[in-house]
Amino acid sequence: MRTILVGAALVALAGGASAQDKRPDYGTAIEAAAAKKIAAGALAECQKNGWNVAVAVVDTHGFLVYFERMENTQTASVDIAIGKAKAAATYRRTTRVFMDAINTGGPATATLPGVFASPGGVPIMVEGKVTGAVGVSGATGDQDEQCSKAGLGIT
């Protein structure tokens, strides 16, 4: 009887944990016109601060919809911006979450495919649903995230 109660308690805890980790549903994928506006907002924030970056906007599947790179942006930032956007869209969370999980000794987060554990990837939300994501790379992670959020109108 005791084993059954312990088992039931573990099932209840597991159910509660997954409820706490409920991610938003996917919505209709972002289109090019909206992606360009988000990228323009992100680039404006970066330009205002003198940060040379690459900006990528992807759809719900992580496929590239729009990309732009400022002059004199480090070459590596091209792939990193796309990777951050793809991770934010496919995992339906900011890439900061991965950095925080790794820094706090979270469970095997670094071994998940497509993880970018650096801030700058932010999901695009419309009516509570993920429609894509924006990724920025070229400055520090915090600065990249600031530009991504500026593109989304988040302060």
Beta strands, then each sheet from edge to edge (+ up, - down):
strand 1: 54-58
strand 2: 64-69
strand 3: 121-126
strand 4: 129-137
sheet 1: 2+ 1- 4+ 3-
end
